[in-house]
């Protein structure tokens, strides 16, 4: 059986004193450091949230600028395409007109040459007819 004597009282006092010293020397400072770390971590979490928000805003602004740049590029590309098509159409029309002029000149030259040849042949018909008649008659 347990005896309740003065040693129990000494042990109880010794335990309480040791507990108070441990609390004062070790447990209190450890709790303080843990509380400081917790507060610092909470602050960093808040900073992280604000940095994430700022990064999201910057990303949205970047994407908006990127969309505007793409739209501008598309407009410039379309404008250049239209200018190229207009230039090509102008060149085709110019080449067509040039071909028509060349064809008209060639037709005029051919018509003039055929008219000259016809006049020459008309002028020589009498001579050829006389030669043919002479050959037929044996003269």
PEZITA-V622369 format. One line per field, one symbol per residue. ss: DSSP state (H for helix, E for strand, - for the rest). psi: psi as a letter, one per 40 degrees, with the letter a starting at -180 (. if undefined). burial: + if it has 16 or more other ideal C-beta (glycine too) atoms within 10 Angstrom, else -. Layout:
ss: ???
psi: ???
burial: ???
This chain:
ss: -----HHHHHHHHHHHHHHHHHHHHHHHHHHHHHHHHHHHHHHHHHHHHHHHHHHHHHHHHHHHHHHHHHHHHHHHHHHHHHHHHHHHHHHHHHHHHHHHHHHHHHHHHHHHHHHHHHHHHHHHHHHHHHHHHHHHH--
psi: ihhgaddddddddddddddddddddddddddddddddddddddddddddddddddddddddddddddddddddddddddddddddddddddddddddddddddddddddddddddddddddddeddddddddddddef.
burial: -------------------------------------------------------------------------------------------------------------------------------------------
